[in-house]
Every structure is written in C-alpha cells, then in structure tokens.
Amino acid sequence: MGICGWLILGSAAGWIASMIAGNNARQGMIGNLIVGIIGSMIGGFVFNYFGNVGVTGFNLYSFGVALVGSVILLFIKKLLFGRA
C-alpha cells in the first residue's frame, strides 16, 4: 500500500475512532491522521498476535484492523492522561 493509501486509511480510521472515543472536537485532522496510522500499526500487531493477518492493503478488512488499533490507542491515552 502506498503512502496515499496509508494517509487515507489512517485518517479515516483515526476520525471514526475519535468519534467512538468522544474526542473528535479536541483532536484535529492531523491528530486523527496520526492516531489512525499508529493505530493501524497497533491493530496489525494485535491481530498478528492472535493469529490473524494485519493490514493487507486498501480494503475493508485493513480499515477494521486500523480502527481497532486506533480505538486501543485512544483508550490507552485516556488511561494514561485522564482524557483522550
């Protein structure tokens, strides 16, 4: 997956994860992008740990992996800093 795919998938996953976590208003577009890209790495690691494949390309499964990782990242951030 190219850099454009990472940016699109990451920003969409970060945006939806921030809406799930309830901090979309405090987190801008760049924040959503960063959360989505880091979340896709976390999601890929978690899915690989449990025997599934991680991000495989620009598809719905990879979006789900990135979304799960982004929600995990925002949950950890909320635990550490008291707000997401």
Secondary structure, DSSP 8 states (H G I E B T S, - for coil): --HHHHHHHHHHHHHHHHHHHT-TTTS-HHHHHHHHHHHHHHHHHHHHHTTS----SSSHHHHHHHHHHHHHHHHHHHHHHS--
